[in-house]
């Protein structure tokens, strides 16, 4: 399978992990984030992350699945 990369453009100083997952279409509502993070090993800059409110800044890279990566840009 091929790795798909999506760029999430910041509208403010940061975006939370939940907001980024919603924008990427991984979850439909913020309430699904807790379940999604328990079921899928999401990494931020190579580190496993389970905090829904984790602040993502420009330059951060989120690996959602083996097929999907998100790049946070300003």
N, CA, C, O and CB atoms as a CASP TS submission, in Angstrom:
PFRMAT TS
TARGET T0000
AUTHOR 0000-0000-0000
METHOD Language model
MODEL 1
PARENT N/A
ATOM      1  N   UNK     1       0.823  -1.185   0.000  1.00  0.00           N
ATOM      2  CA  UNK     1       0.000   0.000   0.000  1.00  0.00           C
ATOM      3  C   UNK     1       0.870   1.252   0.000  1.00  0.00           C
ATOM      4  O   UNK     1       1.994   1.251   0.503  1.00  0.00           O
ATOM      5  CB  UNK     1      -0.938  -0.004   1.202  1.00  0.00           C
ATOM      6  N   UNK     2       0.328   2.309  -0.571  1.00  0.00           N
ATOM      7  CA  UNK     2       1.073   3.549  -0.704  1.00  0.00           C
ATOM      8  C   UNK     2       0.721   4.512   0.427  1.00  0.00           C
ATOM      9  O   UNK     2      -0.440   4.614   0.822  1.00  0.00           O
ATOM     10  CB  UNK     2       0.793   4.196  -2.064  1.00  0.00           C
ATOM     11  N   UNK     3       1.718   5.210   0.942  1.00  0.00           N
ATOM     12  CA  UNK     3       1.497   6.188   2.005  1.00  0.00           C
ATOM     13  C   UNK     3       0.830   7.430   1.427  1.00  0.00           C
ATOM     14  O   UNK     3       1.313   8.019   0.459  1.00  0.00           O
ATOM     15  CB  UNK     3       2.833   6.561   2.701  1.00  0.00           C
ATOM     16  N   UNK     4      -0.283   7.816   2.032  1.00  0.00           N
ATOM     17  CA  UNK     4      -0.973   9.035   1.618  1.00  0.00           C
ATOM     18  C   UNK     4      -0.636  10.138   2.610  1.00  0.00           C
ATOM     19  O   UNK     4      -0.750   9.944   3.820  1.00  0.00           O
ATOM     20  CB  UNK     4      -2.519   8.814   1.530  1.00  0.00           C
ATOM     21  N   UNK     5      -0.224  11.283   2.106  1.00  0.00           N
ATOM     22  CA  UNK     5       0.098  12.412   2.973  1.00  0.00           C
ATOM     23  C   UNK     5      -0.913  13.518   2.752  1.00  0.00           C
ATOM     24  O   UNK     5      -1.265  13.852   1.621  1.00  0.00           O
ATOM     25  CB  UNK     5       1.533  12.924   2.712  1.00  0.00           C
ATOM     26  N   UNK     6      -1.374  14.079   3.864  1.00  0.00           N
ATOM     27  CA  UNK     6      -2.298  15.211   3.821  1.00  0.00           C
ATOM     28  C   UNK     6      -1.649  16.362   4.556  1.00  0.00           C
ATOM     29  O   UNK     6      -0.955  16.158   5.552  1.00  0.00           O
ATOM     30  CB  UNK     6      -3.688  14.852   4.446  1.00  0.00           C
ATOM     31  N   UNK     7      -1.871  17.568   4.071  1.00  0.00           N
ATOM     32  CA  UNK     7      -1.375  18.749   4.764  1.00  0.00           C
ATOM     33  C   UNK     7      -2.549  19.441   5.437  1.00  0.00           C
ATOM     34  O   UNK     7      -3.571  19.720   4.810  1.00  0.00           O
ATOM     35  CB  UNK     7      -0.643  19.715   3.787  1.00  0.00           C
ATOM     36  N   UNK     8      -2.382  19.711   6.727  1.00  0.00           N
ATOM     37  CA  UNK     8      -3.383  20.440   7.495  1.00  0.00           C
ATOM     38  C   UNK     8      -2.830  21.851   7.689  1.00  0.00           C
ATOM     39  O   UNK     8      -1.784  22.031   8.311  1.00  0.00           O
ATOM     40  CB  UNK     8      -3.703  19.731   8.884  1.00  0.00           C
ATOM     41  N   UNK     9      -3.528  22.836   7.161  1.00  0.00           N
ATOM     42  CA  UNK     9      -3.079  24.222   7.254  1.00  0.00           C
ATOM     43  C   UNK     9      -3.662  24.857   8.517  1.00  0.00           C
ATOM     44  O   UNK     9      -4.871  24.822   8.744  1.00  0.00           O
ATOM     45  CB  UNK     9      -3.493  25.028   5.987  1.00  0.00           C
ATOM     46  N   UNK    10      -2.782  25.435   9.328  1.00  0.00           N
ATOM     47  CA  UNK    10      -3.214  26.066  10.572  1.00  0.00           C
ATOM     48  C   UNK    10      -3.944  27.373  10.291  1.00  0.00           C
ATOM     49  O   UNK    10      -3.551  28.147   9.419  1.00  0.00           O
ATOM     50  CB  UNK    10      -2.015  26.318  11.490  1.00  0.00           C
ATOM     51  N   UNK    11      -5.008  27.601  11.043  1.00  0.00           N
ATOM     52  CA  UNK    11      -5.722  28.876  10.975  1.00  0.00           C
ATOM     53  C   UNK    11      -5.388  29.719  12.199  1.00  0.00           C
ATOM     54  O   UNK    11      -5.635  30.925  12.236  1.00  0.00           O
ATOM     55  CB  UNK    11      -7.250  28.648  10.873  1.00  0.00           C
ATOM     56  N   UNK    12      -4.821  29.053  13.195  1.00  0.00           N
ATOM     57  CA  UNK    12      -4.410  29.709  14.442  1.00  0.00           C
ATOM     58  C   UNK    12      -3.001  29.239  14.769  1.00  0.00           C
ATOM     59  O   UNK    12      -2.326  28.644  13.929  1.00  0.00           O
ATOM     60  CB  UNK    12      -5.405  29.390  15.625  1.00  0.00           C
ATOM     61  N   UNK    13      -2.566  29.507  15.983  1.00  0.00           N
ATOM     62  CA  UNK    13      -1.215  29.133  16.411  1.00  0.00           C
ATOM     63  C   UNK    13      -1.029  27.618  16.447  1.00  0.00           C
ATOM     64  O   UNK    13       0.059  27.115  16.167  1.00  0.00           O
ATOM     65  CB  UNK    13      -0.920  29.721  17.788  1.00  0.00           C
ATOM     66  N   UNK    14      -2.099  26.891  16.792  1.00  0.00           N
ATOM     67  CA  UNK    14      -2.024  25.433  16.890  1.00  0.00           C
ATOM     68  C   UNK    14      -3.377  24.824  16.567  1.00  0.00           C
ATOM     69  O   UNK    14      -4.384  25.526  16.468  1.00  0.00           O
ATOM     70  CB  UNK    14      -1.559  24.996  18.299  1.00  0.00           C
ATOM     71  N   UNK    15      -3.384  23.508  16.404  1.00  0.00           N
ATOM     72  CA  UNK    15      -4.608  22.728  16.231  1.00  0.00           C
ATOM     73  C   UNK    15      -4.467  21.520  17.159  1.00  0.00           C
ATOM     74  O   UNK    15      -3.365  21.001  17.332  1.00  0.00           O
ATOM     75  CB  UNK    15      -4.837  22.290  14.706  1.00  0.00           C
ATOM     76  N   UNK    16      -5.567  21.073  17.752  1.00  0.00           N
ATOM     77  CA  UNK    16      -5.470  19.903  18.624  1.00  0.00           C
ATOM     78  C   UNK    16      -5.470  18.637  17.775  1.00  0.00           C
ATOM     79  O   UNK    16      -5.885  18.645  16.616  1.00  0.00           O
ATOM     80  CB  UNK    16      -6.636  19.875  19.651  1.00  0.00           C
ATOM     81  N   UNK    17      -5.004  17.567  18.370  1.00  0.00           N
ATOM     82  CA  UNK    17      -4.972  16.286  17.673  1.00  0.00           C
ATOM     83  C   UNK    17      -6.382  15.886  17.234  1.00  0.00           C
ATOM     84  O   UNK    17      -6.563  15.392  16.121  1.00  0.00           O
ATOM     85  CB  UNK    17      -4.358  15.194  18.574  1.00  0.00           C
ATOM     86  N   UNK    18      -7.373  16.094  18.091  1.00  0.00           N
ATOM     87  CA  UNK    18      -8.759  15.781  17.734  1.00  0.00           C
ATOM     88  C   UNK    18      -9.201  16.576  16.511  1.00  0.00           C
ATOM     89  O   UNK    18      -9.793  16.016  15.589  1.00  0.00           O
ATOM     90  CB  UNK    18      -9.696  16.070  18.917  1.00  0.00           C
ATOM     91  N   UNK    19      -8.919  17.880  16.495  1.00  0.00           N
ATOM     92  CA  UNK    19      -9.310  18.724  15.364  1.00  0.00           C
ATOM     93  C   UNK    19      -8.624  18.272  14.076  1.00  0.00           C
ATOM     94  O   UNK    19      -9.239  18.273  13.009  1.00  0.00           O
ATOM     95  CB  UNK    19      -8.972  20.193  15.653  1.00  0.00           C
ATOM     96  N   UNK    20      -7.350  17.886  14.175  1.00  0.00           N
ATOM     97  CA  UNK    20      -6.612  17.424  12.992  1.00  0.00           C
ATOM     98  C   UNK    20      -7.209  16.124  12.462  1.00  0.00           C
ATOM     99  O   UNK    20      -7.346  15.954  11.251  1.00  0.00           O
ATOM    100  CB  UNK    20      -5.115  17.225  13.327  1.00  0.00           C
ATOM    101  N   UNK    21      -7.567  15.206  13.361  1.00  0.00           N
ATOM    102  CA  UNK    21      -8.175  13.941  12.938  1.00  0.00           C
ATOM    103  C   UNK    21      -9.531  14.179  12.278  1.00  0.00           C
ATOM    104  O   UNK    21      -9.878  13.507  11.307  1.00  0.00           O
ATOM    105  CB  UNK    21      -8.333  12.993  14.138  1.00  0.00           C
ATOM    106  N   UNK    22     -10.302  15.140  12.805  1.00  0.00           N
ATOM    107  CA  UNK    22     -11.586  15.481  12.191  1.00  0.00           C
ATOM    108  C   UNK    22     -11.376  16.080  10.811  1.00  0.00           C
ATOM    109  O   UNK    22     -12.065  15.707   9.862  1.00  0.00           O
ATOM    110  CB  UNK    22     -12.369  16.458  13.078  1.00  0.00           C
ATOM    111  N   UNK    23     -10.435  17.001  10.689  1.00  0.00           N
ATOM    112  CA  UNK    23     -10.179  17.658   9.404  1.00  0.00           C
ATOM    113  C   UNK    23      -9.690  16.664   8.349  1.00  0.00           C
ATOM    114  O   UNK    23      -9.979  16.815   7.162  1.00  0.00           O
ATOM    115  CB  UNK    23      -9.150  18.776   9.579  1.00  0.00           C
ATOM    116  N   UNK    24      -8.949  15.650   8.794  1.00  0.00           N
ATOM    117  CA  UNK    24      -8.436  14.638   7.865  1.00  0.00           C
ATOM    118  C   UNK    24      -9.498  13.606   7.490  1.00  0.00           C
ATOM    119  O   UNK    24      -9.295  12.806   6.576  1.00  0.00           O
ATOM    120  CB  UNK    24      -7.233  13.934   8.475  1.00  0.00           C
ATOM    121  N   UNK    25     -10.636  13.625   8.201  1.00  0.00           N
ATOM    122  CA  UNK    25     -11.707  12.684   7.897  1.00  0.00           C
ATOM    123  C   UNK    25     -11.573  11.341   8.592  1.00  0.00           C
ATOM    124  O   UNK    25     -12.278  10.392   8.250  1.00  0.00           O
ATOM    125  CB  UNK    25     -11.769  12.465   6.437  1.00  0.00           C
ATOM    126  N   UNK    26     -10.677  11.253   9.560  1.00  0.00           N
ATOM    127  CA  UNK    26     -10.485   9.992  10.298  1.00  0.00           C
ATOM    128  C   UNK    26     -11.626   9.740  11.274  1.00  0.00           C
ATOM    129  O   UNK    26     -11.996   8.594  11.528  1.00  0.00           O
ATOM    130  CB  UNK    26      -9.151  10.012  11.055  1.00  0.00           C
ATOM    131  N   UNK    27     -12.180  10.823  11.820  1.00  0.00           N
ATOM    132  CA  UNK    27     -13.302  10.729  12.747  1.00  0.00           C
ATOM    133  C   UNK    27     -14.344  11.755  12.326  1.00  0.00           C
ATOM    134  O   UNK    27     -14.025  12.749  11.673  1.00  0.00           O
ATOM    135  CB  UNK    27     -12.845  10.960  14.230  1.00  0.00           C
ATOM    136  N   UNK    28     -15.583  11.504  12.703  1.00  0.00           N
ATOM    137  CA  UNK    28     -16.653  12.418  12.339  1.00  0.00           C
ATOM    138  C   UNK    28     -16.937  13.462  13.394  1.00  0.00           C
ATOM    139  O   UNK    28     -17.323  14.589  13.086  1.00  0.00           O
ATOM    140  CB  UNK    28     -17.891  11.653  12.062  1.00  0.00           C
ATOM    141  N   UNK    29     -16.739  13.070  14.664  1.00  0.00           N
ATOM    142  CA  UNK    29     -17.013  13.981  15.773  1.00  0.00           C
ATOM    143  C   UNK    29     -15.869  13.921  16.766  1.00  0.00           C
ATOM    144  O   UNK    29     -15.096  12.963  16.794  1.00  0.00           O
ATOM    145  CB  UNK    29     -18.353  13.633  16.464  1.00  0.00           C
ATOM    146  N   UNK    30     -15.774  14.958  17.579  1.00  0.00           N
ATOM    147  CA  UNK    30     -14.736  14.992  18.604  1.00  0.00           C
ATOM    148  C   UNK    30     -14.873  13.855  19.603  1.00  0.00           C
ATOM    149  O   UNK    30     -13.879  13.378  20.150  1.00  0.00           O
ATOM    150  CB  UNK    30     -14.771  16.311  19.331  1.00  0.00           C
ATOM    151  N   UNK    31     -16.112  13.421  19.840  1.00  0.00           N
ATOM    152  CA  UNK    31     -16.351  12.330  20.778  1.00  0.00           C
ATOM    153  C   UNK    31     -15.753  11.003  20.336  1.00  0.00           C
ATOM    154  O   UNK    31     -15.509  10.127  21.165  1.00  0.00           O
ATOM    155  CB  UNK    31     -17.817  12.163  20.985  1.00  0.00           C
ATOM    156  N   UNK    32     -15.516  10.848  19.052  1.00  0.00           N
ATOM    157  CA  UNK    32     -14.932   9.610  18.538  1.00  0.00           C
ATOM    158  C   UNK    32     -13.416   9.557  18.733  1.00  0.00           C
ATOM    159  O   UNK    32     -12.809   8.500  18.561  1.00  0.00           O
ATOM    160  CB  UNK    32     -15.262   9.456  17.066  1.00  0.00           C
ATOM    161  N   UNK    33     -12.809  10.674  19.087  1.00  0.00           N
ATOM    162  CA  UNK    33     -11.349  10.744  19.197  1.00  0.00           C
ATOM    163  C   UNK    33     -10.802   9.791  20.257  1.00  0.00           C
ATOM    164  O   UNK    33      -9.797   9.118  20.027  1.00  0.00           O
ATOM    165  CB  UNK    33     -10.920  12.166  19.518  1.00  0.00           C
ATOM    166  N   UNK    34     -11.450   9.731  21.407  1.00  0.00           N
ATOM    167  CA  UNK    34     -10.970   8.866  22.489  1.00  0.00           C
ATOM    168  C   UNK    34     -10.910   7.411  22.020  1.00  0.00           C
ATOM    169  O   UNK    34      -9.904   6.726  22.210  1.00  0.00           O
ATOM    170  CB  UNK    34     -11.884   8.992  23.735  1.00  0.00           C
ATOM    171  N   UNK    35     -11.988   6.957  21.412  1.00  0.00           N
ATOM    172  CA  UNK    35     -12.029   5.585  20.896  1.00  0.00           C
ATOM    173  C   UNK    35     -10.967   5.387  19.825  1.00  0.00           C
ATOM    174  O   UNK    35     -10.234   4.399  19.857  1.00  0.00           O
ATOM    175  CB  UNK    35     -13.424   5.259  20.327  1.00  0.00           C
ATOM    176  N   UNK    36     -10.874   6.322  18.870  1.00  0.00           N
ATOM    177  CA  UNK    36      -9.928   6.199  17.759  1.00  0.00           C
ATOM    178  C   UNK    36      -8.496   6.073  18.279  1.00  0.00           C
ATOM    179  O   UNK    36      -7.733   5.232  17.805  1.00  0.00           O
ATOM    180  CB  UNK    36     -10.046   7.411  16.813  1.00  0.00           C
ATOM    181  N   UNK    37      -8.134   6.907  19.253  1.00  0.00           N
ATOM    182  CA  UNK    37      -6.768   6.889  19.784  1.00  0.00           C
ATOM    183  C   UNK    37      -6.478   5.617  20.579  1.00  0.00           C
ATOM    184  O   UNK    37      -5.323   5.199  20.664  1.00  0.00           O
ATOM    185  CB  UNK    37      -6.536   8.110  20.667  1.00  0.00           C
ATOM    186  N   UNK    38      -7.500   4.997  21.159  1.00  0.00           N
ATOM    187  CA  UNK    38      -7.301   3.730  21.862  1.00  0.00           C
ATOM    188  C   UNK    38      -7.120   2.581  20.883  1.00  0.00           C
ATOM    189  O   UNK    38      -6.383   1.635  21.162  1.00  0.00           O
ATOM    190  CB  UNK    38      -8.481   3.444  22.789  1.00  0.00           C
ATOM    191  N   UNK    39      -7.785   2.659  19.742  1.00  0.00           N
ATOM    192  CA  UNK    39      -7.763   1.575  18.756  1.00  0.00           C
ATOM    193  C   UNK    39      -6.642   1.686  17.729  1.00  0.00           C
ATOM    194  O   UNK    39      -6.262   0.684  17.123  1.00  0.00           O
ATOM    195  CB  UNK    39      -9.070   1.531  18.041  1.00  0.00           C
ATOM    196  N   UNK    40      -6.109   2.884  17.525  1.00  0.00           N
ATOM    197  CA  UNK    40      -5.090   3.110  16.498  1.00  0.00           C
ATOM    198  C   UNK    40      -3.854   3.770  17.113  1.00  0.00           C
ATOM    199  O   UNK    40      -3.979   4.786  17.797  1.00  0.00           O
ATOM    200  CB  UNK    40      -5.656   3.986  15.353  1.00  0.00           C
ATOM    201  N   UNK    41      -2.672   3.213  16.883  1.00  0.00           N
ATOM    202  CA  UNK    41      -1.443   3.806  17.428  1.00  0.00           C
ATOM    203  C   UNK    41      -1.036   5.052  16.632  1.00  0.00           C
ATOM    204  O   UNK    41      -0.316   4.955  15.639  1.00  0.00           O
ATOM    205  CB  UNK    41      -0.295   2.771  17.417  1.00  0.00           C
ATOM    206  N   UNK    42      -1.503   6.213  17.078  1.00  0.00           N
ATOM    207  CA  UNK    42      -1.192   7.482  16.414  1.00  0.00           C
ATOM    208  C   UNK    42       0.116   8.027  16.986  1.00  0.00           C
ATOM    209  O   UNK    42       0.317   8.042  18.200  1.00  0.00           O
ATOM    210  CB  UNK    42      -2.355   8.519  16.597  1.00  0.00           C
ATOM    211  N   UNK    43       0.993   8.470  16.101  1.00  0.00           N
ATOM    212  CA  UNK    43       2.279   9.030  16.533  1.00  0.00           C
ATOM    213  C   UNK    43       2.390  10.482  16.093  1.00  0.00           C
ATOM    214  O   UNK    43       2.004  10.841  14.980  1.00  0.00           O
ATOM    215  CB  UNK    43       3.459   8.205  15.964  1.00  0.00           C
ATOM    216  N   UNK    44       2.925  11.310  16.985  1.00  0.00           N
ATOM    217  CA  UNK    44       3.220  12.705  16.675  1.00  0.00           C
ATOM    218  C   UNK    44       4.728  12.860  16.746  1.00  0.00           C
ATOM    219  O   UNK    44       5.332  12.665  17.800  1.00  0.00           O
ATOM    220  CB  UNK    44       2.487  13.699  17.660  1.00  0.00           C
ATOM    221  N   UNK    45       5.328  13.208  15.629  1.00  0.00           N
ATOM    222  CA  UNK    45       6.784  13.344  15.535  1.00  0.00           C
ATOM    223  C   UNK    45       7.499  12.084  16.032  1.00  0.00           C
ATOM    224  O   UNK    45       8.535  12.165  16.693  1.00  0.00           O
ATOM    225  CB  UNK    45       7.254  14.564  16.338  1.00  0.00           C
ATOM    226  N   UNK    46       6.932  10.924  15.705  1.00  0.00           N
ATOM    227  CA  UNK    46       7.551   9.648  16.039  1.00  0.00           C
ATOM    228  C   UNK    46       7.243   9.112  17.426  1.00  0.00           C
ATOM    229  O   UNK    46       7.661   8.003  17.759  1.00  0.00           O
ATOM    230  CB  UNK    46       8.996   9.773  15.901  1.00  0.00           C
ATOM    231  N   UNK    47       6.521   9.873  18.244  1.00  0.00           N
ATOM    232  CA  UNK    47       6.191   9.460  19.608  1.00  0.00           C
ATOM    233  C   UNK    47       4.706   9.089  19.691  1.00  0.00           C
ATOM    234  O   UNK    47       3.847   9.828  19.211  1.00  0.00           O
ATOM    235  CB  UNK    47       6.532  10.591  20.623  1.00  0.00           C
ATOM    236  N   UNK    48       4.415   7.939  20.305  1.00  0.00           N
ATOM    237  CA  UNK    48       3.033   7.509  20.489  1.00  0.00           C
ATOM    238  C   UNK    48       2.276   8.572  21.283  1.00  0.00           C
ATOM    239  O   UNK    48       2.761   9.051  22.308  1.00  0.00           O
ATOM    240  CB  UNK    48       2.969   6.132  21.210  1.00  0.00           C
ATOM    241  N   UNK    49       1.100   8.932  20.810  1.00  0.00           N
ATOM    242  CA  UNK    49       0.328  10.005  21.451  1.00  0.00           C
ATOM    243  C   UNK    49      -1.127   9.584  21.607  1.00  0.00           C
ATOM    244  O   UNK    49      -1.759   9.154  20.642  1.00  0.00           O
ATOM    245  CB  UNK    49       0.420  11.316  20.633  1.00  0.00           C
ATOM    246  N   UNK    50      -1.662   9.707  22.833  1.00  0.00           N
ATOM    247  CA  UNK    50      -3.055   9.353  23.087  1.00  0.00           C
ATOM    248  C   UNK    50      -3.851  10.511  23.674  1.00  0.00           C
ATOM    249  O   UNK    50      -5.027  10.355  24.004  1.00  0.00           O
ATOM    250  CB  UNK    50      -3.124   8.167  24.019  1.00  0.00           C
ATOM    251  N   UNK    51      -3.217  11.668  23.806  1.00  0.00           N
ATOM    252  CA  UNK    51      -3.923  12.833  24.356  1.00  0.00           C
ATOM    253  C   UNK    51      -4.704  13.527  23.241  1.00  0.00           C
ATOM    254  O   UNK    51      -4.124  14.032  22.280  1.00  0.00           O
ATOM    255  CB  UNK    51      -2.923  13.827  25.026  1.00  0.00           C
ATOM    256  N   UNK    52      -6.021  13.542  23.387  1.00  0.00           N
ATOM    257  CA  UNK    52      -6.883  14.164  22.375  1.00  0.00           C
ATOM    258  C   UNK    52      -6.593  15.648  22.217  1.00  0.00           C
ATOM    259  O   UNK    52      -6.715  16.191  21.119  1.00  0.00           O
ATOM    260  CB  UNK    52      -8.348  13.964  22.736  1.00  0.00           C
ATOM    261  N   UNK    53      -6.215  16.299  23.290  1.00  0.00           N
ATOM    262  CA  UNK    53      -5.983  17.741  23.271  1.00  0.00           C
ATOM    263  C   UNK    53      -4.554  18.141  22.957  1.00  0.00           C
ATOM    264  O   UNK    53      -4.203  19.315  23.078  1.00  0.00           O
ATOM    265  CB  UNK    53      -6.365  18.316  24.577  1.00  0.00           C
ATOM    266  N   UNK    54      -3.726  17.195  22.558  1.00  0.00           N
ATOM    267  CA  UNK    54      -2.331  17.493  22.213  1.00  0.00           C
ATOM    268  C   UNK    54      -2.295  18.624  21.185  1.00  0.00           C
ATOM    269  O   UNK    54      -2.947  18.544  20.143  1.00  0.00           O
ATOM    270  CB  UNK    54      -1.608  16.222  21.660  1.00  0.00           C
ATOM    271  N   UNK    55      -1.531  19.675  21.483  1.00  0.00           N
ATOM    272  CA  UNK    55      -1.422  20.817  20.578  1.00  0.00           C
ATOM    273  C   UNK    55      -0.407  20.513  19.487  1.00  0.00           C
ATOM    274  O   UNK    55       0.730  20.133  19.766  1.00  0.00           O
ATOM    275  CB  UNK    55      -1.024  22.097  21.348  1.00  0.00           C
ATOM    276  N   UNK    56      -0.832  20.686  18.251  1.00  0.00           N
ATOM    277  CA  UNK    56       0.037  20.472  17.101  1.00  0.00           C
ATOM    278  C   UNK    56       0.375  21.828  16.498  1.00  0.00           C
ATOM    279  O   UNK    56      -0.498  22.674  16.306  1.00  0.00           O
ATOM    280  CB  UNK    56      -0.635  19.538  16.046  1.00  0.00           C
ATOM    281  N   UNK    57       1.650  22.019  16.204  1.00  0.00           N
ATOM    282  CA  UNK    57       2.135  23.275  15.648  1.00  0.00           C
ATOM    283  C   UNK    57       2.712  23.036  14.256  1.00  0.00           C
ATOM    284  O   UNK    57       2.915  21.895  13.843  1.00  0.00           O
ATOM    285  CB  UNK    57       3.196  23.911  16.574  1.00  0.00           C
ATOM    286  N   UNK    58       2.973  24.128  13.541  1.00  0.00           N
ATOM    287  CA  UNK    58       3.567  24.033  12.205  1.00  0.00           C
ATOM    288  C   UNK    58       4.856  23.222  12.282  1.00  0.00           C
ATOM    289  O   UNK    58       5.688  23.442  13.162  1.00  0.00           O
ATOM    290  CB  UNK    58       3.844  25.447  11.614  1.00  0.00           C
ATOM    291  N   UNK    59       5.010  22.293  11.363  1.00  0.00           N
ATOM    292  CA  UNK    59       6.192  21.434  11.322  1.00  0.00           C
ATOM    293  C   UNK    59       5.979  20.071  11.954  1.00  0.00           C
ATOM    294  O   UNK    59       6.785  19.163  11.751  1.00  0.00           O
ATOM    295  CB  UNK    59       7.327  22.113  12.003  1.00  0.00           C
ATOM    296  N   UNK    60       4.896  19.914  12.723  1.00  0.00           N
ATOM    297  CA  UNK    60       4.611  18.616  13.333  1.00  0.00           C
ATOM    298  C   UNK    60       4.129  17.641  12.263  1.00  0.00           C
ATOM    299  O   UNK    60       3.511  18.028  11.271  1.00  0.00           O
ATOM    300  CB  UNK    60       3.554  18.754  14.460  1.00  0.00           C
ATOM    301  N   UNK    61       4.431  16.368  12.495  1.00  0.00           N
ATOM    302  CA  UNK    61       4.015  15.300  11.582  1.00  0.00           C
ATOM    303  C   UNK    61       3.266  14.249  12.398  1.00  0.00           C
ATOM    304  O   UNK    61       3.765  13.766  13.414  1.00  0.00           O
ATOM    305  CB  UNK    61       5.250  14.667  10.833  1.00  0.00           C
ATOM    306  N   UNK    62       2.079  13.905  11.945  1.00  0.00           N
ATOM    307  CA  UNK    62       1.230  12.939  12.633  1.00  0.00           C
ATOM    308  C   UNK    62       1.093  11.708  11.751  1.00  0.00           C
ATOM    309  O   UNK    62       0.637  11.801  10.611  1.00  0.00           O
ATOM    310  CB  UNK    62      -0.168  13.548  12.969  1.00  0.00           C
ATOM    311  N   UNK    63       1.487  10.553  12.280  1.00  0.00           N
ATOM    312  CA  UNK    63       1.314   9.291  11.572  1.00  0.00           C
ATOM    313  C   UNK    63       0.055   8.647  12.132  1.00  0.00           C
ATOM    314  O   UNK    63       0.030   8.197  13.277  1.00  0.00           O
ATOM    315  CB  UNK    63       2.574   8.348  11.727  1.00  0.00           C
ATOM    316  N   UNK    64      -0.989   8.608  11.310  1.00  0.00           N
ATOM    317  CA  UNK    64      -2.288   8.118  11.764  1.00  0.00           C
ATOM    318  C   UNK    64      -2.375   6.608  11.601  1.00  0.00           C
ATOM    319  O   UNK    64      -2.739   5.900  12.540  1.00  0.00           O
ATOM    320  CB  UNK    64      -3.425   8.802  10.992  1.00  0.00           C
ATOM    321  N   UNK    65      -2.046   6.120  10.430  1.00  0.00           N
ATOM    322  CA  UNK    65      -2.012   4.684  10.151  1.00  0.00           C
ATOM    323  C   UNK    65      -0.798   4.441   9.266  1.00  0.00           C
ATOM    324  O   UNK    65      -0.080   5.376   8.914  1.00  0.00           O
ATOM    325  CB  UNK    65      -3.349   4.181   9.460  1.00  0.00           C
ATOM    326  N   UNK    66      -0.577   3.199   8.914  1.00  0.00           N
ATOM    327  CA  UNK    66       0.542   2.892   8.019  1.00  0.00           C
ATOM    328  C   UNK    66       0.336   3.533   6.652  1.00  0.00           C
ATOM    329  O   UNK    66       1.291   3.704   5.895  1.00  0.00           O
ATOM    330  CB  UNK    66       0.711   1.373   7.868  1.00  0.00           C
ATOM    331  N   UNK    67      -0.911   3.888   6.333  1.00  0.00           N
ATOM    332  CA  UNK    67      -1.228   4.465   5.029  1.00  0.00           C
ATOM    333  C   UNK    67      -1.439   5.969   5.041  1.00  0.00           C
ATOM    334  O   UNK    67      -1.491   6.580   3.973  1.00  0.00           O
ATOM    335  CB  UNK    67      -2.440   3.817   4.488  1.00  0.00           C
ATOM    336  N   UNK    68      -1.563   6.599   6.228  1.00  0.00           N
ATOM    337  CA  UNK    68      -1.911   8.022   6.284  1.00  0.00           C
ATOM    338  C   UNK    68      -1.006   8.804   7.220  1.00  0.00           C
ATOM    339  O   UNK    68      -0.799   8.427   8.373  1.00  0.00           O
ATOM    340  CB  UNK    68      -3.348   8.189   6.717  1.00  0.00           C
ATOM    341  N   UNK    69      -0.478   9.891   6.704  1.00  0.00           N
ATOM    342  CA  UNK    69       0.367  10.795   7.473  1.00  0.00           C
ATOM    343  C   UNK    69      -0.149  12.218   7.280  1.00  0.00           C
ATOM    344  O   UNK    69      -0.533  12.599   6.174  1.00  0.00           O
ATOM    345  CB  UNK    69       1.865  10.676   7.044  1.00  0.00           C
ATOM    346  N   UNK    70      -0.156  13.006   8.365  1.00  0.00           N
ATOM    347  CA  UNK    70      -0.604  14.395   8.301  1.00  0.00           C
ATOM    348  C   UNK    70       0.573  15.319   8.563  1.00  0.00           C
ATOM    349  O   UNK    70       1.330  15.112   9.512  1.00  0.00           O
ATOM    350  CB  UNK    70      -1.742  14.660   9.317  1.00  0.00           C
ATOM    351  N   UNK    71       0.728  16.326   7.734  1.00  0.00           N
ATOM    352  CA  UNK    71       1.754  17.343   7.932  1.00  0.00           C
ATOM    353  C   UNK    71       1.050  18.630   8.343  1.00  0.00           C
ATOM    354  O   UNK    71       0.127  19.086   7.668  1.00  0.00           O
ATOM    355  CB  UNK    71       2.622  17.553   6.636  1.00  0.00           C
ATOM    356  N   UNK    72       1.489  19.208   9.450  1.00  0.00           N
ATOM    357  CA  UNK    72       0.887  20.438   9.947  1.00  0.00           C
ATOM    358  C   UNK    72       1.714  21.608   9.422  1.00  0.00           C
ATOM    359  O   UNK    72       2.927  21.658   9.623  1.00  0.00           O
ATOM    360  CB  UNK    72       0.812  20.448  11.515  1.00  0.00           C
ATOM    361  N   UNK    73       1.049  22.551   8.745  1.00  0.00           N
ATOM    362  CA  UNK    73       1.785  23.692   8.187  1.00  0.00           C
ATOM    363  C   UNK    73       1.091  25.000   8.543  1.00  0.00           C
ATOM    364  O   UNK    73      -0.096  25.024   8.867  1.00  0.00           O
ATOM    365  CB  UNK    73       1.916  23.561   6.654  1.00  0.00           C
ATOM    366  N   UNK    74       1.854  26.084   8.475  1.00  0.00           N
ATOM    367  CA  UNK    74       1.289  27.401   8.806  1.00  0.00           C
ATOM    368  C   UNK    74       0.719  28.069   7.578  1.00  0.00           C
ATOM    369  O   UNK    74       0.201  29.183   7.665  1.00  0.00           O
ATOM    370  CB  UNK    74       2.347  28.302   9.441  1.00  0.00           C
TER
END
